[in-house]
Amino acid sequence: MKTLTDSGTQAFRNLFERTAVVWNTHTALRQAGLDRFEALGFDTKGREDWMYSDMGSVGDGRSLPMADQPSVKVAADALPVTEGYRLVFLNGLLCSELSDLTGLPDGVTLQPLADSQPGDKLGAVTDFFNSALAALNTAFWRDGLYLAVADGVKLDRPVNLVFVTDTAADHKLVPVRNLIVAGSDSSLTVVEHYHGNTPAAQLPLTEVHCAAKSVVQHVKLLGGEAVGQHLGSTHVVQHTDSEYRSWEIALGGDRTRRELHLELAGPGASCELNALYMGDGDQRFDMRTRVNHAAADCRTVELYKGILDGNSRGVFDGLINVARDSQRTAAFQTNRTLLLSDDAVSHSIPRLEIYADDVKCSHGSTTGQLNEDQIFYLRSRGFTTAEARAHLATAFAAEVLENMPVAQIREDLTRRITARLHGGMTS
């Protein structure tokens, strides 16, 4: 793969200096991110965390961050129907006329990150020293969410973030930054919706701070057509007895990479990580998880599933690290991939690194096609071969969706996935 040269990194520096008025908040952190990005570049050759993957148009410097205002306004009927609070961002900037924060309770700060004062929380979870993408986002983000929930507050409606790209972002990089701070004994649900039917490169980064006994449910939905890139990451720190639950559903995009980094820093912390990615044609999906158990009595359960048709490709790379003295750890990692065509390919790299001696840990990976006996059974009950295949694939996907926290989203996804499978994923 062609990678970014010194002259390519200089183009980012030149843009940053030429349009300095755009990046005039959190300047010290931005400068540190830009400096680190220049040191790292995009040379991923030989790096294990980029095995079987590439950065497409971002990696060779063809996509620079947007520094101008979006020229097209998104139509309200083009947005997903959501329940709860909503912030809409067009090409990385807040679209206030389509946002709705009505009824926000006391003890909750919900506002655009560009207008907030997050103090030392911004950047505290993300390690951009080893990630060029995180460093690039740190330098060039323009807006996103700032959500802070006070101790003891239970947010009973989901917070929806809707990120839309249109033709003004064609062949450009759109970094957005989100910061979520959950206070002690608080609870909240956040849903990130990503929509784009143009060849833009989305670069979102979300940081989540989970204080003691907090519960955070976090859904990320990647829709749209099979165009454009999505290079997204979520970085989470969990303290004593906190719970973090994640669902990532990737259906659209030409090239998609999702990274999930968790630090279980306090005893009794637990996380549940779920994902479903569905590819057709030449789509590429790259799903990476890194979970560090740094305290005792913590628990991780991962379930990542892929359904691949056509000439699509999928990568799952998961690492759970159990640090020394992190006793009584329970960690279970599962990746299952269903191949619906002879040309689809899946790469699975589940890993455990264990340095404690009192643990219950396991990992497993299965990749295969539909069971012919099951297809035969359904055909004997009157289904066509195509219907039997679609029903079995739908059942395979259902396990990821069944515990999703927002019923409206769960039901909508079930309908969309069912329709897509029954309509035939291969064009």
Order of alpha helices (4+ residues) and beta strands (2+ residues): alpha-alpha-alpha-beta-beta-beta-alpha-beta-beta-beta-beta-beta-beta-beta-beta-beta-beta-beta-beta-beta-beta-beta-beta-alpha-alpha-alpha
